[in-house]
Amino acid sequence: MQGLVGLLSYLAIFLVGVLSLIKAYKGKNVDIHLLVIGSAFLIGHLVQNVTVFEDPTSYLYLMFWLALISRMTYKLNLTPEQIKKLTPAPDKNISAGLIITVGVMAIFLVFVCDIQPARANQMTLSALRELSTNPSLGLEAMKQALSSILRILTIFGVICLEQLYKW
């Protein structure tokens, strides 16, 4: 949507979110903390998108908050016994193998997604500095930086292809 209708629709998303929180607070469905934090997040997100620039990844957080607000402000007319029937008992047994597997995967993902790109960025910055002072050494540094970036892209490509093959 564009124009006035689009603007009013966009503003209504935030207004309805804040008004839902206020209504739920008055109805004792949420406490003051969720009201303040939820409203601050929505207003902050609106101000950030209007004044700075629109970041597509921030919409993940916005949709999460809107879903949370929707769920927290919706009042179910169920008795505690009905809720117990509908809620399955959680399985609290977590094996050591699962903890180790998740830990190793987390370390691997941090390495691949954070450390390697940081190294590649550092190498690229060093190569750009070298290019400005000594072009012959700068070209060699740029080749090393590009090979580092290509390794990262290869790792991501292999992971994506494996997942597509499994799917």
C-alpha positions as CSV (number, residue, x, y, z in Angstrom):
1,M,0.0,0.0,0.0
2,Q,1.1,3.5,-0.7
3,G,0.1,7.0,0.2
4,L,-2.2,8.0,3.0
5,V,-3.8,4.5,3.3
6,G,-0.4,2.9,3.6
7,L,0.8,5.3,6.2
8,L,-2.4,5.0,8.3
9,S,-2.2,1.2,8.1
10,Y,1.4,1.2,9.2
11,L,0.7,3.6,12.1
12,A,-2.3,1.5,13.1
13,I,-0.1,-1.6,13.6
14,F,1.7,0.2,16.4
15,L,-1.3,2.0,17.8
16,V,-3.3,-1.2,18.0
17,G,-0.4,-2.9,19.7
18,V,0.0,-0.2,22.4
19,L,-3.8,0.0,22.9
20,S,-4.0,-3.7,23.3
21,L,-1.4,-3.6,26.0
22,I,-3.2,-0.8,27.8
23,K,-6.5,-2.6,27.6
24,A,-4.9,-5.9,28.9
25,Y,-3.2,-4.0,31.7
26,K,-6.5,-2.5,32.8
27,G,-8.1,-5.9,32.6
28,K,-5.3,-7.4,34.8
29,N,-4.1,-9.7,32.0
30,V,-0.6,-8.2,31.9
31,D,1.5,-6.5,34.5
32,I,3.0,-3.0,34.4
33,H,6.4,-4.4,33.2
34,L,5.1,-5.9,30.0
35,L,3.0,-2.8,29.4
36,V,6.0,-0.5,29.7
37,I,8.5,-2.7,27.9
38,G,6.1,-3.6,25.1
39,S,5.0,-0.1,24.5
40,A,8.6,1.2,24.6
41,F,9.6,-1.4,22.1
42,L,6.8,-0.6,19.7
43,I,7.3,3.2,19.9
44,G,11.1,2.7,19.6
45,H,10.7,0.5,16.6
46,L,8.4,3.0,14.9
47,V,10.7,5.9,15.6
48,Q,13.7,4.0,14.4
49,N,12.0,3.0,11.2
50,V,10.7,6.5,10.5
51,T,13.9,8.4,11.3
52,V,16.8,6.2,10.5
53,F,16.1,3.5,7.9
54,E,14.1,0.4,7.6
55,D,16.0,-2.8,8.6
56,P,14.3,-6.0,7.3
57,T,15.7,-8.0,10.2
58,S,14.1,-5.8,12.7
59,Y,10.7,-7.0,11.5
60,L,11.5,-10.4,13.0
61,Y,11.5,-8.8,16.4
62,L,8.5,-6.6,15.6
63,M,6.4,-9.7,14.6
64,F,7.6,-11.6,17.7
65,W,6.5,-8.7,19.9
66,L,3.2,-8.4,18.1
67,A,2.6,-12.1,18.5
68,L,3.5,-12.0,22.1
69,I,1.2,-9.0,22.7
70,S,-1.6,-10.8,20.9
71,R,-1.2,-13.9,23.0
72,M,-0.8,-12.1,26.3
73,T,-3.7,-9.8,25.8
74,Y,-6.1,-12.5,24.6
75,K,-8.1,-13.8,27.6
76,L,-9.2,-17.5,27.4
77,N,-12.2,-18.4,29.4
78,L,-10.8,-21.7,30.6
79,T,-10.8,-23.1,34.1
80,P,-7.5,-24.2,35.6
81,E,-8.6,-27.9,35.2
82,Q,-9.2,-27.4,31.5
83,I,-5.8,-25.7,31.1
84,K,-4.1,-28.7,32.8
85,K,-5.9,-31.1,30.4
86,L,-4.8,-29.1,27.4
87,T,-1.2,-28.6,28.5
88,P,1.0,-31.7,28.2
89,A,3.5,-32.5,31.0
90,P,7.0,-31.3,29.9
91,D,9.8,-33.9,29.5
92,K,12.5,-32.5,31.7
93,N,15.0,-35.3,31.0
94,I,17.9,-33.9,28.9
95,S,20.7,-36.3,28.1
96,A,24.4,-35.3,28.2
97,G,24.7,-36.2,24.6
98,L,22.1,-33.7,23.6
99,I,23.8,-31.0,25.7
100,I,27.2,-31.8,24.1
101,T,25.8,-31.9,20.6
102,V,24.0,-28.5,21.0
103,G,27.1,-27.0,22.6
104,V,29.4,-28.2,19.7
105,M,26.9,-27.0,17.1
106,A,26.7,-23.6,18.9
107,I,30.5,-23.2,19.0
108,F,30.7,-24.2,15.3
109,L,28.0,-21.7,14.3
110,V,29.6,-18.9,16.3
111,F,32.9,-19.8,14.6
112,V,31.4,-19.9,11.1
113,C,29.0,-17.1,11.4
114,D,30.9,-14.6,13.6
115,I,34.6,-15.3,13.9
116,Q,35.4,-16.2,10.2
117,P,33.5,-13.2,8.8
118,A,35.2,-10.9,11.3
119,R,38.6,-12.3,10.2
120,A,37.7,-11.8,6.6
121,N,36.6,-8.2,7.3
122,Q,39.8,-7.5,9.2
123,M,41.8,-8.9,6.3
124,T,39.9,-6.8,3.8
125,L,40.5,-3.7,5.9
126,S,44.2,-4.5,6.1
127,A,44.3,-5.1,2.3
128,L,42.7,-1.7,1.7
129,R,45.2,0.0,3.9
130,E,48.0,-1.8,2.1
131,L,46.6,-0.8,-1.3
132,S,46.8,2.9,-0.3
133,T,50.4,2.7,0.9
134,N,52.0,-0.1,-1.1
135,P,49.9,-1.3,-4.1
136,S,52.1,-4.4,-4.9
137,L,51.7,-5.7,-1.3
138,G,48.1,-4.6,-1.2
139,L,47.2,-6.8,-4.2
140,E,48.7,-9.8,-2.4
141,A,46.8,-9.0,0.8
142,M,43.6,-8.5,-1.3
143,K,44.0,-12.0,-2.8
144,Q,44.3,-13.5,0.7
145,A,41.2,-11.6,1.9
146,L,39.2,-12.8,-1.1
147,S,40.3,-16.4,-0.6
148,S,39.2,-16.1,3.0
149,I,35.8,-14.8,1.9
150,L,35.5,-17.5,-0.6
151,R,36.2,-20.2,2.0
152,I,33.3,-18.7,4.1
153,L,31.0,-18.7,1.2
154,T,32.0,-22.3,0.4
155,I,31.2,-23.4,3.9
156,F,27.8,-21.7,3.8
157,G,27.1,-23.2,0.4
158,V,27.9,-26.7,1.5
159,I,25.8,-26.4,4.6
160,C,22.8,-25.0,2.6
161,L,23.2,-27.8,0.0
162,E,23.3,-30.5,2.6
163,Q,20.1,-29.1,4.2
164,L,18.4,-28.9,0.9
165,Y,19.4,-32.5,0.0
166,K,18.0,-33.7,3.4
167,W,14.8,-31.8,3.0
